[in-house]
Amino acid sequence: MATKLQETLLKLQATQLQQTATFKKYDEAPAGTDTSALETEIETNNGELKSLNDEIERLTKIEEMRTAATDASKGISRIGPGGLPQPGANTGVATAHGYQFDAEIKSLARASRIGSLKHIKGDDADEWAYKFARWFLGSVGGITKHAQWATEHGIEIKAQVESINTAGGFLVPPEFSSRLIDLRDEYGIFRRNAYVEPMMSDTKTIPRRLGGVQFYFVGEGQTGTESQMSGDLVSLVAKKIMAIVPRSSEVDEDALVNLGDTLAGELGTAAAEKEDLCGFNADGTSGYGGIVGLRPKLKNLSATRANIAGLVVASGNLWSEIVLRDLTAVKGRLPAYAYRRGTPKWFTSQSFWANVMEPLALAAGGVTAAEIARGTEERFLGYPVEKTEVFPHVEANDDIPLLFGDLKLSSTLGDRRQMTLKISDEYKFAEDLITIRATARFDINNHDVGNADATAANRVAGPVVGLITAAS
């Protein structure tokens, strides 16, 4: 059962995330926008944060008394409630992620690793992976000695009880969830570049600005023309994704750190790949949770590709027929505000980069043998190139192999920031394997891709544009 301090710390974390998101909206609001509602929300959140901090200070003193009594009987120093640093403790080592690991955990972690870690990075990588493995084996795996160890070290074991997951499972504690989110940021191109909106519930609606106040010329004694800001709402509904991970039923106690590293890496990379696939390629069907990716959303604007404001039709249907002016035209199609307010990037596959973009860069005059041997920097026409394998690997007619723009302006990723794990020994029983089931929830809304119109003057490109190959 969670202590009052642990519950209050979780409330503080949620309120801090909400306050950060509110400040971001406030800072990004265009000049002249009515921000009174945001200011009220900031003041309310600030008052809540002060109250929570006061309550945490009071409860911490009580926990210090509890810890002092425990230390007196055991002669040891443990990590504080919820995995957070215990006030006044001096046996731990501060880390970049804000946790502490006492000498006992560091020693156990060093003895439980074989080889180097592949996924978890940082000075506290061994300790984090060790704690994650023991929490997993104690909660999801149901191994008593690991559950007892986790409880003694302040790691909460909490079952999933929400109705949307009737099959049950165990909630990943916040101290581990944040590191898994870090891995998704590291491996996921879409998450790293889109605007990420924290979701405290499974649904959320956020405002989007469409137009602003305008000035009009007015003659002497004439009535002025009214104008006002316009906008709409972007809706986010968290969708559940699931991964099934088979593993050996035998637990190697001498490689717990490796188990934690492998499990975290598998979960982080799998979630990131799904987010990339949905953000760029999803077709709106149930297989993608109803999400529509950027590439299909641009194409769906019109069957006549030349009428789509955000797409440049390439010189041919083959990659070999694409020329430099096709790509400069894409760059020119992006609106000025996307350069002024954002940080545009190219998004493509390794194949398109190596077969089209890099040869075009090396074909420029003055290229030396050394430059050819060294290769080109992963920038093109002055802007960074992000590569993800969900983009096309081979050429095809009427296909979008390249996007350019700022995803923070075009797309919002709703992050429920919660993962649950469950284990089964039945699914792969004959093969002596256990099966780990992981579930997480998120949503993606690509809300701004421009329009399409038969009249060129009426076409308005969005903050992300692209190159589409010819139909034949």
N, C-alpha and C positions, 0 to 999 in steps of 0.2 A: 504494500500500500504506500502511495506517495505521501511524504511528510508535508506539513503545511509550508515549509520553506521551499521544498521542491516545486510544489504547485504555484507558489508565488513567483519563483524564478522563471517558470514557464510562462506565466502571465506577463512578466516583465519583458521576456524575449519577444513575445507576440506583439506587445505594445510598441517596443522599440522598432520592430520591422514595419509596423503600421505607420509610425512617426516618420521613419526614413522614406517610405513610399509617398507620404503626404508632402514632405519637404521637396521631394523630387518633382512632384506635380506643380508645387508652388514655384519652384525655381524655373521650370520650363514653361510656365504660363506666359503667353505673349503679352507685350506691353499693352495696357489698356483693358486687359481682361479683369473681370470682377472676381477677385480672389477672397472675398469675405468669408465664404463657406470654408475654404481651405484654412484660412487664418483661425476660424473658430475651432476647426478640427485639430489644428496644431496646439492651440491653447488647452483644449480638452485632453489631448494626449499627454501634454506636458504635466498637467495636474495629476493625471493618472500615474505617470512615471514617478513623480515626487512621492505620491502616496505609497506606491509599491516599494520604492527604495527605503522609505521609512519603515514599512512593514518588514522588509528583508533584514534591515539592521536590527530590529527587535527580535526576529526569529533566529537570526544568526547568533545572537548572544545565548539564546536557549540551546542552540545546537553546539555552541562552544562548551557549554556546561555538560551536555551529553557526551561530547568527544573527550573532555577532560576525565569524566568518570570512566569511559571505556579505556582510554590510554592508561589510566592508573591501574586498571585490572589486567590489561594485556601487555602493557609496556611497549606499545607500538604506536606509530602515527599513521592514520589512514587518510585517504583523500576525502574531501568534503561531500556533503549531500548532492546528489544529482550529477556527480562527476565534476563539480566545479571546485575551484581552489578553496580550501578551508581557511578562514580568516586566522591570521597569526601563525599559520604553519610555516616552518622553515626547513623542512626536509625535502620539499619538492623542487622541481626544476621548471621554471617558467618557459612556455613555448609560444610560438607564433599563433597558435590556435586558442590560446587562453586557458589551457588546462595544465594541471600539475600531475607528475608521476613520481611517487616516492621511490626511494632507493630499492625497496623490495621489488616493485614492478619492473624497474629498469633491469635489475639483475635477472629476473625471470624471463623477461623479453629477450635479452641477449642469449640466454640458454635455449630459447625455443625458436630459433631461426636457422634455416639451412640455405646458404647462398644469399644473394641480394634480392631485395624487393623489387617488383616490377611496376607496381602501380602507386603505392603510397609513398609520398615524398616528405622531406622535412626532417628536422632534428628529432622529432618525437615519433617518427614513422614506426619504429619497432614497438614502442610502448602502445601506440594507438592500435596497431594491428593485433597485438596480444590481447588487449582489453576487449576489442571487438570480437575476436574469436571466442574468448571465454564467455562473453555475454551471449553470443550466438549459441554456443553449446549448452549453456545453462538454461536459456529461455526457450529457444526454438527446438534445440536438441533434447531438452528435458533431462540432462545429465546433472544429478544432484550436486556433486562436488563443485561443478562450475557455477551452478546457480547460487550456491552458498557463497562462493568466492565473490561473485558479482555483487551480491547483496551486501557483503561485508565491506566492499570497496565503493559503496554508494552508487552503484549502477542499477537504475530502476528496471525491473522486469515487469512490463505492463502488457496485458492481453488486449487485443483489439476487440472492442465491444460495439462499434458503430454498426447500424443496421445495413449499411451498404456493403458490408463484408460479412455476410452471415456465416461464411465458412470459417471465420476466426483467423487467428494468427497473432503475432507479437509486434507491437509498435517499436520501431527502431528509435532509441533514445536520442534527444536533441544533440548530444555531444558527438554521436556517430553520424546522424543525419546531415549535419553541416559539412562533414568531410566527404560524404557521398555526393552532396551537391557540388562540392569543389571538383570532384572527378568528372561530373557531368559537364561542368564548365570547361574543364581541360579538354575533354574528348569531343564535346558537342559543338559544332560550328554554329548551329541555329541559336541555341541557348546563349552562347557567348556573345552573340551580336544583336539579338532581339531585345526588346524592352521586356524585362521580367517583372511581373506584377504579383506580389505575394497574395495568396488566397487563404484567409482564415476560415472560410467555409467552402462548400462545394460549388457555390455560384457567386459571381461578382459582376457588377456593372460599373464601368468607368467611363467618364465623359471624354469626348474627342472634339477638338475644335475644328470646324470646317471653314469658317470665314470670320472676318473681323469688321470693326467699324470703318466706314469710309467717309472721306471728306468730299464735298461737292462745292462747285463754284455757285455763288448766289449773288444776284443783283441787289441794288439798293432798294430796300423796302420789301423785298421778296421773302417768302417763307422758305426756310431751309428744308432740305430733304432728309427724312429720318433714315437712320441706319442702325443696325445692331449686330452684335456678335451672333454667329450661328454655330450649331454643333449637333452632334448626335451621341449615341451611347454605344460602347463596345461591350458586348456580353461575353463572359467567360463561364463555362460550365465544365468542371473538372471531370475528365474521363479516366477510367481505370485501365491501366495496362498491367500485364502479367508476364513474368518470365519463369520458366521451369529449368532448374539447374541440377542435373544428376551428378552425384559425387560418391566416392567410395564410402562404404558404411564403416570402415575402420578409421578411427581418429588417431593420428600420429601426435602424441603428446609432446614430441620433440620438435614439432614444426607448427606450433600454434600460430606463430607470427606469420608464417607463409600461408596458412589457412585464412587468416584475417585479411591479408593482402590480396590473395586470389579472389576471395568472395567479394570484397569491396570493389576490386577491379572489374570483375564480371558484371556486377550490378551497375556500376557507374557507366561502363562502356555500352552495355545493352540499352540502358535508358537513354543515353546520349544518341545512339544510333536511331532509336525509335523517334526521338524528337526531331532529328535531322530529316528523317524520312517523311514524317508528318508535316513539318514546316515547309519543306520544299516540294514534295511530290504528292501529298495526299489528294485523293480524288473526291472526297466528300462522302464516300460510302461507309458502311458500318465497320469495314476492315480498318478504317482509319478514325473511328470514333466520330464520324461526321465532319472532321477537319478537312479544309481545302488548302492545299499547299500553294506557295507563291507561283510556281511554274504553271500548274493547271489554272489558277485563278486569272493569270494574265491571258492565257490562251482562250479562256471561256468568255472573255469580253466580246469577242466577235469572231465569226468564221472567216471574215475577210481580214487577214492578219495585218494588211497595210493600214487598216483603219484603227488599229490599237495604238493608243498614244505612247504606251511604254515599251513597244517592241520595234526593233529594227530588223527588217527582213534581209538576211545575208545575200551575198552576191551569187550564191548557188546552194544546192542541197548537199553538197559534199564539203567536208571540212577542208579539203585541199583547195577549194574554191573561195574560201573566206580570205578577205584581204584586210590590210590595216585600216583602210577607210571605213570598213564595216564596224570595227571596234571603236574608232574615234566617233563614229555616228552614235553609237550606244552611249558613250560618255557625254556627247552633246545633247542627248535626249533627256538626261537627268535634269530636273528643275534646279534653278539657282538656290532655292531655299534648302535643298538637300545638301548642297555643298556648304552653305552658310551655317546651318543649324546642326548638321550631322558630320559623320566621318565615313564617307563612302568607301566601299571595298568591292572587289570583284569576287564572285562566287562561282566555282566551277569544279570539274573533276581533275584529278592528276593527269588523266589521258588527254583531255582537251588542252590543259596547260602545256604539256610536253609536245603535243602534236600540232598545235596551232599557235598559241600565244608566245611560247618561247622561241620557236623558229622565226616568227614575225619580228621579235625583238632582236634576235641575232642577225637578221637579214639587213638591219640598218647599216648604213655606211660607217666605216671606221672601226669595225669590230676586229679585235686582234686575236691571235692564236691563243693567248693566255686567257682571254675572256671566254672563248669557246671552251677551253679546257675546264675553266672554273665554273662555267654556267652562269645564268643570269640570276640576279636577286629576285625573290618572289614578289615583285611589284610590276605593274604594267601601266604605262601612261601616267606614272606618278602616284599610283594608288596600290595599296596592299592586295594580295591575292589570297583568298581563303579556299582551301581545297577540301571537298567532301565527296565520298564515294557514292553518295546518293544521286549525284549528277550523272548524265550519260557518259558511258565509256566508249561507245561506238557511235558513228554518225548515223543519222536517220532523217528522213524527210519531215518537214514541219515540226521540228523539235527545238527545244530551248536548252542549249548546252552552257549558257553563260548568263549570269545576272550581274548587275552593277547598281549599287546604291547603299542606303543605310537602313538596316532592318529595324533599328530602334524607332524609326519614324513610320515604318510600314506595318510592323507586326508586334503583337503582344503575346507573350507566353505566360499563362496563368500557372503559378507554381503553388501547389497545395503543400509542398515541403513535408510530405509524410510517406513513409514506406513501411510495409508490413512484411514479415517473413513467417513461413510455416514449413514444416518438414513432414515427409511421409516415407515410410519404409515399404509401402505396398506397391507403388507404381512400377518400380524396377526390382521387385523382390527376387525374381529368378536370376537376376544378374548381380545380386549382392550389392546393390546400389541404393542409396537414399536419394530422395528428390526434394530439392529446396524450391519452394514457390515464393516468388517475390511479387508484390503488387505496389504500384505507385499511381498517383493521380496528377494530371496536368491538363491544360487546354491551350490551343494556339488559335489566334484570330489574326489572319492577314487582312487587315481592315482597309488598307490604302494601296491600291495598285493602279490608280488613274482610271481613265475611261476610254471609250472607243466611239468614233464618229466618222461618218463619210466625208464630212467637211473638215479639212485640216485645221482651220482656225478654231474649231470647237474642241479639238483634242487637248486633253490635260493629262500629262504624265504624272505618275505618283513618285514617291521617294525611292522606289526600286524599279529599274528598267532592265531590258534584256535583249539578247540576240536570238532570233529564230531562223532556222535554216529554211530555204525555199521549199515549196511543196513538191517540186519535181526538178 
